[in-house]
Amino acid sequence: MSGPKTHSWIEDLDVYVTGKSKAKSEKPPVKLSANESALGPSPKAMHAYRNASEALHRYPDPVYNDLRDAIAHKNNIDKSRIVCGVGSDEILKLACRAYMSPGDEALFVAHSFSMYPIAVTSVGGVPIEVEDTNYTADVDKILAAVTDKTKIIFIANPNNPTGTYIPMSEIERLWKNIPDHILLVLDAAYAEFIREDDYDAGIDLVERSNNVLMTRTFSKLYGLAALRLGWGYACKEIAETLDKIRDPFNVPSSAQIAGVEALNDTEFEEKAYTHNETWRTWLSDELAALELEVIPSQTNFILFKFNDDEKSATAANEYLLNEGYILRHYSGQGLEKFLRLTVGTEEENKEVIRLLKAFLEKINGNL
């Protein structure tokens, strides 16, 4: 007896693979696998979240007025062009639902966020992976991959999981050389961590275009990953379209209230930025001193490579798990020799380097 049959593309859909959350040691696990905030959320955001529990019987503001006001004020942008979602992931999925039909193509860069092909495939679209250059998006290769079937181009800038970025001049060049009917999605989940002069998250381009969507998240610098809060910014036509197809009451009151306070707590935001900048630099230097190949990062994580087969990423990952430290090991995406390390607290950062040194000394002693 057969039941309902789903679409073929749903049957073949891959499930998003999350980072490990459990180690193999009896010690309390140290999770450095998911790019979570080393300092956690703002105390003001936590206080607001606790107070929100007194109104759990009330539906949330369906158009999140206060949250949009706070986002608009923080970024000096038009409130009416903001759409919020359950993490920026929801915004990405809404874009696919709104602008793709079965058989349409969407481009994404190799070694980038694995949610892109999942979101595309979920609506019957065809995800097209474009080769990168030195683990960085290559505009010429993206343009060469555009066809009559291309409807969306995804660019994570800075990129996850490599940590690299491309300057705004390259984003502009890409935008100017694609047809107007293609939606350019600028995924700026890690924008708060980068202050390079040639970088821009995409706000100005959104305001000059009718085919650009910028997405952001509260999960990284603001430390609200558990609340799943993200937002997008686009022209009014795109924002209104996404707003039509999102679920009603999609952003809980607790997330809205905590998000407002996180944005307002500029002192804590600067503290989190400074901590990350300091320890990302320190970790990068320490990893390089161990003769590991470090991909230059502008985020809150570092991707590094084990070039010697005897010093494999798999073996290092197992060693760290046995010591209670959880990093992200990629079994796919052509990154099998890499581990990704989230910037942690001072104690966690120093200990993970000590453990990596011990692992490499152990390997070298067996050669």
Secondary structure by P-SEA (a helix, b strand, c coil): ccccccccccccccccccccccccccccccccccccccccccaaaaaaaaaacccccccccccaaaaaaaaaaaaccccccccccccaaaaaaaaaaccccccbbbbbbcccccaaaaaaaaabbbbbbbbbccccccaaaaaaaccccccbbbbccccccccccccaaaaaaaaaaccccbbbbbccccccccccccccccaaaaaacccbbbbbbccccccccccccccccccaaaaaaaaaccccccccaaaaaaaaaaaaaaaaaaaaaaaaaaaaaaaaaaaaaaccccccccccbbbbbbccccccaaaaaaaaaaacbbbbbbcccccccbbbbccccaaaaaaaaaaaaaaaaaaaaac
